[in-house]
Amino acid sequence: MRLSSTYTLITFDRFFQRLVGLMGRKGIDPRHVFHLVPCNSIHTFGMTVPLTVIFLDKQLRVLHVIDYLAPARVAWYRQAWSVLELRAGSITSNRQAQALVAALLPVNIA
C-alpha cells in the first residue's frame, strides 16, 4: 500500500494557521492530511464535516485515533505533540494511522 502517493501533507505550523485550521470549509479533499504542530487539542467548531484525528508524540508514534469527530466538538490528548486531521473514516485503526505517519512524515521533525 503506497500511502504517500495517495495523500498530500499540508502542515499548519504557525499559530494563526492552527487557530483557523479547517473552519468554514464546505468539505475536505479526501487526499489531504493536515498536520498541526505543535498541537495537543483541536476543535471542530465552525466546521460542517467530521474528521478523523490522529494524535502523535514527538517521535511520531500514534498515541490515539479518533475515527469520527463530529462538528462542534473538542478533542485533546495531553501527551500529544502534534495532530493529523483528515476526512472522517479515512483511517480507522492505530495500525493504519502508523502506516500513514510513516509514509508522510520524516523520521524526526522535532
Residue frames as a rotation matrix with the C-alpha (Angstrom) as fourth column:
MET 1
0.583 0.813 0.000 0.00
0.813 -0.583 0.000 0.00
0.000 0.000 -1.000 0.00
ARG 2
-0.526 -0.784 0.330 1.61
0.797 -0.590 -0.130 3.30
0.297 0.195 0.935 -1.14
LEU 3
0.345 0.724 -0.598 0.10
0.899 -0.437 -0.010 5.89
-0.269 -0.534 -0.802 1.14
SER 4
-0.320 -0.531 -0.785 2.48
0.355 -0.835 0.421 8.72
-0.879 -0.144 0.455 0.28
SER 5
-0.991 -0.015 0.132 1.22
0.130 -0.304 0.944 8.89
0.026 0.952 0.304 -3.31
THR 6
-0.235 0.971 -0.043 -2.40
0.858 0.228 0.461 8.69
0.457 0.071 -0.887 -2.11
TYR 7
0.652 0.481 -0.586 -2.22
0.742 -0.563 0.363 11.60
-0.155 -0.672 -0.724 0.34
THR 8
0.004 -0.609 0.793 -0.84
0.394 -0.728 -0.561 15.14
0.919 0.315 0.237 0.31
LEU 9
0.013 -0.105 -0.994 0.51
0.999 -0.044 0.018 16.52
-0.046 -0.994 0.104 3.59
ILE 10
0.178 0.086 0.980 -0.35
0.213 -0.976 0.047 20.13
0.961 0.201 -0.192 4.49
THR 11
-0.308 -0.418 -0.855 1.41
0.907 0.143 -0.396 21.47
0.288 -0.897 0.335 7.59
PHE 12
0.620 0.436 0.653 -0.04
0.088 -0.865 0.493 24.14
0.780 -0.248 -0.575 9.86
ASP 13
0.072 -0.704 -0.706 2.94
0.931 0.301 -0.206 25.22
0.358 -0.643 0.677 11.98
ARG 14
-0.842 -0.236 0.486 2.05
0.096 -0.951 -0.294 28.84
0.531 -0.201 0.823 12.70
PHE 15
-0.858 0.486 -0.165 -0.32
0.172 -0.030 -0.985 29.99
-0.484 -0.873 -0.057 15.43
PHE 16
-0.323 0.789 -0.523 -2.91
-0.744 -0.553 -0.374 31.60
-0.585 0.268 0.766 13.12
GLN 17
-0.461 0.113 -0.880 -2.88
-0.686 0.584 0.435 28.59
0.563 0.804 -0.192 10.76
ARG 18
-0.865 0.101 -0.491 -3.60
0.324 0.860 -0.394 26.27
0.382 -0.500 -0.777 13.68
LEU 19
-0.769 0.594 -0.236 -6.20
-0.074 -0.450 -0.890 28.63
-0.635 -0.667 0.390 15.16
VAL 20
-0.133 0.727 -0.674 -8.24
-0.933 -0.322 -0.164 28.87
-0.336 0.606 0.721 11.95
GLY 21
-0.613 -0.202 0.764 -7.43
-0.133 0.979 0.153 25.37
-0.779 -0.007 -0.627 10.72
LEU 22
-0.895 0.305 0.326 -10.26
0.436 0.443 0.783 23.96
0.094 0.843 -0.529 8.63
MET 23
-0.346 0.807 -0.479 -13.03
0.410 -0.329 -0.851 26.26
-0.844 -0.491 -0.217 9.91
GLY 24
0.056 0.536 -0.842 -15.52
-0.493 -0.719 -0.490 27.37
-0.868 0.443 0.224 7.31
ARG 25
-0.832 -0.368 -0.415 -14.60
-0.540 0.363 0.759 24.78
-0.129 0.856 -0.501 4.71
LYS 26
0.193 0.957 -0.218 -17.52
-0.981 0.181 -0.073 23.14
-0.030 0.228 0.973 2.96
GLY 27
0.994 0.069 -0.088 -15.61
-0.077 0.994 -0.081 19.91
0.081 0.088 0.993 2.55
ILE 28
0.237 -0.953 0.187 -12.21
-0.640 -0.008 0.769 18.30
-0.731 -0.302 -0.612 2.84
ASP 29
0.286 -0.255 -0.924 -10.36
-0.855 0.367 -0.366 16.77
0.432 0.895 -0.113 -0.09
PRO 30
0.970 0.161 0.180 -10.06
-0.229 0.846 0.481 13.05
-0.075 -0.508 0.858 0.76
ARG 31
0.567 -0.822 -0.054 -6.40
0.582 0.447 -0.679 13.14
0.582 0.353 0.732 -0.34
HIS 32
0.050 -0.552 0.832 -5.37
-0.296 -0.804 -0.516 15.90
0.954 -0.220 -0.204 2.08
VAL 33
0.396 -0.059 -0.916 -3.85
0.840 0.426 0.335 15.30
0.371 -0.903 0.219 5.51
PHE 34
0.500 -0.155 0.852 -3.39
-0.214 -0.975 -0.052 18.34
0.839 -0.156 -0.521 7.74
HIS 35
0.071 -0.591 -0.803 -0.54
0.847 0.461 -0.265 18.27
0.527 -0.661 0.533 10.28
LEU 36
0.731 0.195 0.653 -0.93
-0.162 -0.881 0.444 20.71
0.662 -0.430 -0.613 13.19
VAL 37
0.349 -0.727 -0.591 2.35
0.877 0.475 -0.067 21.13
0.330 -0.495 0.804 15.03
PRO 38
-0.974 -0.094 -0.205 2.82
0.091 0.669 -0.737 21.78
0.206 -0.737 -0.644 17.91
CYS 39
-0.240 0.956 0.169 -0.68
-0.825 -0.292 0.484 20.84
0.512 -0.023 0.859 18.99
ASN 40
-0.991 -0.036 -0.127 -2.38
0.028 0.881 -0.472 18.57
0.129 -0.472 -0.872 21.52
SER 41
-0.359 0.931 -0.064 -6.00
0.437 0.107 -0.893 19.69
-0.825 -0.348 -0.445 21.20
ILE 42
-0.976 0.118 0.185 -8.37
0.130 -0.370 0.920 20.52
0.177 0.921 0.346 18.37
HIS 43
-0.372 0.922 -0.105 -11.94
-0.032 -0.126 -0.992 21.67
-0.928 -0.366 0.076 17.85
THR 44
-0.744 0.203 0.637 -14.45
0.667 0.275 0.692 21.32
-0.035 0.940 -0.340 15.05
PHE 45
0.104 0.749 -0.654 -16.48
0.483 -0.613 -0.625 24.47
-0.869 -0.251 -0.425 15.75
GLY 46
0.155 0.040 -0.987 -17.38
-0.603 -0.788 -0.126 26.27
-0.783 0.615 -0.098 12.55
MET 47
-0.866 -0.455 -0.207 -16.96
-0.454 0.542 0.707 23.09
-0.210 0.706 -0.676 10.53
THR 48
0.171 0.964 -0.202 -19.62
-0.969 0.128 -0.209 21.23
-0.176 0.232 0.957 8.57
VAL 49
0.477 -0.077 -0.875 -17.75
-0.415 0.858 -0.302 17.96
0.775 0.508 0.377 8.07
PRO 50
0.938 -0.171 0.302 -16.49
-0.204 0.433 0.878 15.34
-0.281 -0.885 0.372 10.54
LEU 51
0.279 -0.931 -0.237 -12.79
-0.876 -0.145 -0.461 14.46
0.394 0.336 -0.856 10.85
THR 52
0.772 -0.358 -0.526 -10.51
0.500 0.852 0.154 11.57
0.393 -0.382 0.837 11.58
VAL 53
0.663 -0.536 0.523 -7.96
-0.665 -0.742 0.082 12.78
0.344 -0.402 -0.848 14.17
ILE 54
0.618 -0.577 -0.534 -4.59
0.549 0.803 -0.231 11.18
0.562 -0.150 0.813 14.93
PHE 55
0.884 -0.351 0.307 -2.62
-0.467 -0.659 0.590 12.35
-0.005 -0.665 -0.747 17.97
LEU 56
0.579 -0.769 -0.270 1.17
0.371 0.543 -0.753 11.88
0.726 0.336 0.600 17.77
ASP 57
0.765 -0.457 -0.454 4.04
0.378 -0.253 0.891 12.20
-0.522 -0.853 -0.021 20.23
LYS 58
0.494 -0.630 -0.599 7.40
-0.634 -0.733 0.247 13.88
-0.594 0.258 -0.762 19.43
GLN 59
-0.601 -0.722 0.342 8.75
-0.328 0.613 0.719 10.63
-0.729 0.320 -0.605 18.00
LEU 60
-0.423 0.553 -0.718 5.71
-0.898 -0.151 0.413 10.50
0.120 0.819 0.561 15.67
ARG 61
-0.963 0.214 -0.162 4.25
0.238 0.961 -0.144 7.47
0.125 -0.178 -0.976 17.40
VAL 62
-0.258 0.950 0.175 0.49
-0.159 -0.220 0.962 7.21
0.953 0.221 0.208 17.24
LEU 63
-0.972 -0.037 0.233 -0.98
-0.233 -0.011 -0.972 7.86
0.039 -0.999 0.002 20.68
HIS 64
-0.396 0.912 0.106 -4.68
0.225 0.208 -0.952 7.91
-0.890 -0.354 -0.288 19.88
VAL 65
-0.971 0.185 0.149 -7.00
0.122 -0.149 0.981 7.75
0.204 0.971 0.122 16.87
ILE 66
-0.304 0.943 -0.137 -10.50
-0.065 -0.164 -0.984 9.22
-0.950 -0.290 0.111 16.71
ASP 67
-0.764 -0.075 0.641 -12.02
0.568 0.393 0.723 7.87
-0.306 0.916 -0.258 13.51
TYR 68
-0.141 0.761 0.633 -15.08
0.691 -0.382 0.613 10.16
0.709 0.524 -0.472 13.60
LEU 69
-0.640 -0.030 -0.768 -15.09
0.620 -0.611 -0.492 13.55
-0.454 -0.791 0.409 15.30
ALA 70
0.178 0.858 0.482 -18.35
0.980 -0.199 -0.008 15.36
0.089 0.473 -0.876 14.55
PRO 71
-0.291 -0.193 0.937 -18.64
0.293 -0.950 -0.105 19.13
0.911 0.244 0.333 14.01
ALA 72
0.290 0.358 0.888 -18.87
-0.562 -0.688 0.460 21.34
0.775 -0.632 0.002 17.14
ARG 73
0.939 -0.070 -0.336 -16.70
0.286 0.702 0.652 19.02
0.190 -0.708 0.680 19.27
VAL 74
0.424 -0.857 0.293 -13.38
-0.884 -0.461 -0.070 19.27
0.196 -0.230 -0.953 21.11
ALA 75
0.928 -0.230 -0.292 -10.72
0.262 0.962 0.074 16.58
0.264 -0.145 0.954 21.37
TRP 76
0.409 -0.854 0.323 -7.38
-0.849 -0.485 -0.208 16.53
0.334 -0.189 -0.923 23.15
TYR 77
0.798 -0.339 -0.498 -4.66
0.437 0.894 0.093 14.16
0.414 -0.292 0.862 24.21
ARG 78
0.949 -0.308 -0.074 -2.45
-0.157 -0.659 0.736 15.61
-0.275 -0.686 -0.673 26.89
GLN 79
0.230 -0.936 0.268 0.76
0.163 0.308 0.937 13.81
-0.960 -0.172 0.223 25.87
ALA 80
0.586 0.050 0.809 0.41
0.793 0.173 -0.585 14.68
-0.169 0.984 0.062 22.17
TRP 81
-0.346 -0.749 -0.564 2.93
0.382 -0.662 0.645 16.88
-0.857 0.008 0.516 20.40
SER 82
-0.813 0.144 -0.564 1.12
-0.541 -0.542 0.643 17.12
-0.213 0.828 0.519 17.07
VAL 83
-0.068 0.896 0.439 -2.15
-0.038 0.437 -0.899 16.18
-0.997 -0.078 0.004 15.39
LEU 84
-0.998 -0.061 0.029 -3.10
0.023 0.091 0.996 14.88
-0.063 0.994 -0.090 11.97
GLU 85
-0.154 0.985 -0.078 -6.58
-0.250 -0.115 -0.961 15.73
-0.956 -0.129 0.264 10.66
LEU 86
-0.973 -0.080 -0.215 -8.18
-0.227 0.195 0.954 14.14
-0.035 0.978 -0.208 7.63
ARG 87
-0.275 0.934 -0.228 -11.56
-0.781 -0.078 0.620 13.28
0.561 0.349 0.751 6.20
ALA 88
-0.075 0.334 0.939 -13.63
-0.876 0.428 -0.222 11.14
-0.476 -0.840 0.261 8.59
GLY 89
0.788 0.428 0.442 -13.43
-0.283 0.890 -0.357 7.41
-0.547 0.156 0.823 8.03
SER 90
0.596 -0.618 -0.512 -10.11
-0.663 -0.018 -0.749 7.54
0.454 0.786 -0.421 6.17
ILE 91
-0.552 -0.781 -0.291 -8.19
-0.316 0.519 -0.795 5.80
0.772 -0.347 -0.533 8.97
THR 92
0.498 0.860 0.113 -9.88
-0.495 0.175 0.851 3.50
0.712 -0.480 0.513 11.48
SER 93
0.899 -0.211 -0.385 -7.05
0.414 0.696 0.586 1.86
0.145 -0.686 0.713 13.45
ASN 94
0.651 -0.741 -0.164 -3.72
-0.334 -0.474 0.814 2.65
-0.681 -0.476 -0.557 15.09
ARG 95
-0.029 -0.670 0.742 -2.03
0.523 0.623 0.583 0.34
-0.852 0.405 0.332 12.59
GLN 96
0.386 0.242 0.890 -3.40
0.910 -0.256 -0.326 2.28
0.149 0.936 -0.319 9.60
ALA 97
1.000 -0.003 -0.014 -2.52
0.000 -0.971 0.238 5.55
-0.014 -0.238 -0.971 11.32
GLN 98
0.369 -0.929 0.040 1.09
-0.111 -0.002 0.994 4.49
-0.923 -0.371 -0.103 11.90
ALA 99
-0.053 -0.333 0.941 1.39
0.879 0.432 0.202 3.42
-0.474 0.838 0.270 8.25
LEU 100
0.736 0.384 0.557 0.14
0.605 -0.742 -0.288 6.85
0.303 0.550 -0.779 7.20
VAL 101
0.878 -0.455 -0.151 2.61
-0.243 -0.694 0.678 8.61
-0.413 -0.558 -0.719 9.51
ALA 102
0.085 -0.895 0.437 5.50
0.281 0.443 0.852 6.50
-0.956 0.050 0.289 8.20
ALA 103
0.088 0.008 0.996 4.57
0.986 0.140 -0.088 7.32
-0.140 0.990 0.005 4.60
LEU 104
0.673 0.385 0.632 4.06
0.558 -0.825 -0.092 11.07
0.485 0.415 -0.770 5.06
LEU 105
0.935 -0.242 0.260 6.32
-0.348 -0.767 0.538 12.34
0.070 -0.594 -0.802 7.81
PRO 106
0.116 -0.968 -0.221 10.10
-0.419 0.154 -0.895 12.29
0.900 0.197 -0.388 8.12
VAL 107
0.058 -0.147 -0.987 11.57
0.604 0.793 -0.083 10.17
0.795 -0.591 0.135 10.88
ASN 108
-0.158 -0.180 -0.971 12.48
0.947 -0.307 -0.097 13.12
-0.281 -0.935 0.219 13.10
ILE 109
0.049 0.231 0.972 10.79
0.583 -0.797 0.159 16.50
0.811 0.559 -0.174 12.71
ALA 110
0.816 0.291 -0.500 11.15
0.577 -0.339 0.743 17.56
0.047 -0.895 -0.444 16.36
